Amino acid sequence: MEQYSPPRFNILPPVCKNLLIINVIAYLATVVLRTRGIDLTDIFGLHFFMTESHHIWQYVTYSFLHGSFSHLFFNLFAIWMFGYTLENIWGARKFMVFCLVAALGAALAQEITYYFMYSDIVYGGYTMVNLGTHTVPASDFLNSINTIGASGIVFGLLAAFGAMFPNSTIYFYFLIPIKTKWFVIGYIVLELLNGITATGDGVAHFAHLGGAVAGLILLYIWKKKRDRYRY
């Protein structure tokens, strides 16, 4: 007689682990190759779709690049913190699809933001852009703009975790206990306010919101499908 053993809750499931590994390798490659004159963020970062530097692969590859060690560390910590529970519940394939959708949602939101910020330069036929201290060719300015980071995935996972475990407790700054639903709502509202008011801070606030919205939409679709097959 064979004894049944329930599946073990994995503290570092495969997709989470591979995301951590890929992001670390990509960061190290970015640092090393930059010293040799090769800028991976220019090739794989997400560029404005109305520029020559924009390529289709950037809608995915941007999420594996980070601008600093702290940017990398906090994103990867958040992916693990919220992701390993969700991957254990959903399974590797479903979790991977979720991360991809969140990344694409964040990228789409950022492209829309780019459009509202910079399309006037394109449509207006401007040849130079005044940066305050100096002017640069408009094409150089537009082609230099890009977004990198896994924060869209992080916000998708954060929103999904909050929706699935609203009354669980997380510790803000590892010290202050707060219910997950209030943390998620507060963080999203803060991102919205920052996106509206904190112009020029170098943070893709609307991309973060896009990741959260895409994640919640996918979670809703999955729930509707599950409810449909239940009856």
N, C-alpha and C positions, 0 to 999 in steps of 0.2 A: 504494500500500500504506500502510495506517495503522499507525503504531507504537503499541504498547500501553504505557501508563505506569501503574505501580502507584499506588494511592491514596496521597496524601501524608499523613504523620503530622502532624496539626495540633496546634500547641502551645496553641491556644485554640479548641477546637471549639465549635460553635454553642450547645449546651445549657449547657455550662460558662459560656460568655460571657454568655448571657442570664440565667443565675442570678446572676452577679456584678452585672450591670446592674440587675436587678430589686431585688436586696437593697440595693444602694447607693441607688437611688431611694426605696425604702421607708424606709430609715434617715433620709435627708434629709427626707422628708415627715413622718416621726414627730417629728423635732426641730423643724421649722418649725411644724407644726400644734399642737404642745404649747404653744408660746408664745401660741397663740390659743385655748387652752382645749379643744382637741380631742385626745383621747388615743387614738391608733390601736391601742395595745396593749390597751386595754380593749375595743375593737371586734373586733380580729382576732387577739388573743392567745388561747391555749387555756385556757378556763375549765373548772372542775369541772362534770361533766355533771349534777350534782344542783342546779345553781343557775340562776337566771333569766338570767344573763349568758352561759350556754353556748349556742353556735350551731354548726350542722353545718359551716359553712365554715371554722371555726377549726381543724379537723383538718389543713388544708392551709396556711391563711394564716399561722398562727403561725410557720412556718418561714422566713418572709420578713422577720421583724421582729427587731431586736436592741436591747439595752438600752444599749450603749455602743459607742464607736468600736473599742475593743480587741476586744470581743465580735464585732463585725462583721468586723474585719480578720482575726483568726485563723480564724474559720469559713470565710471566703471563700478565704483562702490554702490551707486544708486541702482545700476542695472542688476548687480548681484542682490542687493538688499530687497528689492521688490520683485526681481525676476525669478529667483530660484523657487519661490513658493508657487508662482504662476506656472512655471514650466513643469513642476511636479504635478500640478493639477491638470494642465492642458495636454501635456506631452510635448516632445521636442518639435515635431512638425508644426503643430498648431502655434506653439510659442514663436517659432521662427517666422511664420506667416504674420503673426501679430507685430513683431518687431519691424518687419519689412513695411507693413502698412503704416505703422507709426512714423517711420523714417520718410516714406513717400508723402504722407500727410503734412509733415513738417516742411519738407522741401517745397511742396505746392504752396503752402502758406507763405513761405519766404519769397518765392517767385512773385506772388501777388504783391507782397510788400515792396519788392524791388520795383515792380511796375509802377506803383503809386509814387515811389520816391524818385525814380530816375527816368521814366518814359518821356517826360517833358524835354529832357536833353536830346533824346533821339528824335522825337517828332519836331522839336524846335529847330533842328539842324545846327545846333551849337557845335562849334569846332574847338572851343576852349572852355575849361571849367576853372572858376576862381575858388581856390581852397583857403583863401584868407591871407596866407603868407606868400603864396605863389600861385601861378596858373599852370595847368597841364592840358595837353590835348584831350578832348572829350573822349575819344576812343580809348586812350590809355587809362583814363579814369574809370570808365565803365568796365573795361576788361580786367581791371585790378580788383574789382569787387567780388568777393566770394564768401561763402559761409561754410564752416566746418563744425563737426562735433556730433556726438551721439545724444545730445540733449532732447531731440525730438522723440527718440526711443524711450529715454528716461521718463519724459512727461506722459507718454502713452502708457507705460507700465505703471506709473504713479496713479494716473486716472483710473486704470483698470483695477488696481489694487484697492483704491478707495471705494470704487463701486461694488466690489465683491466682498470687502471686509470693512464696511464703514465704521463699525463700532470697535474695531481692534485698536490697540494703543501703540503708538510709536513715540520715541523719545527725541524731541527736538533738541538738537545739539547734544544728544546723548544724555540729557539731564531732565528736560521738562516733558512730562507725559501729556500727550494730547491725542484725542481720538482721530483716527485716520481721516474720516470724512471732513473734519474741520481743518485739518492740515492741508488736505488736497484743495478744498474750496478756497481757503485763504491764499494758498500758493498761486492758484490759477488767477484769482482776482488781482493779486499783486503783479503777476506777469502782464495782465491786461492793462493795468494802470501804468506800468513801466513802459509797455509798448506804445502807449499813447503819449506819455510825457517825457520819457528818458531818451530823447533823440540823440544819436551820436555816441551812445555809450558802448557801442561795439558788441552788444548782446542781441541775439536774434529772438526777441521776446515773442513775436508772432509765430515764428517757427515752433517754439515750445508749445504754444497754444494749438497750433496745427497738429502736432503729434498727439496731444491730449484728446482733441476732438476726433481725430481719425481712430484712435484707440477705442474711444467710447462708442463710436458708430459701429466699429467691427464687433465689439462686445455685444451691442444691441442686436446686430444681425445674427450672431451666433445664438443668442438667447431665443430669438424668434424662431429660428430653425429647430432648436431643441424643443421648444414648446409645441411646435407643429407636429413633430414626430412622436410626441408624448401621448397624443390622443388618437 
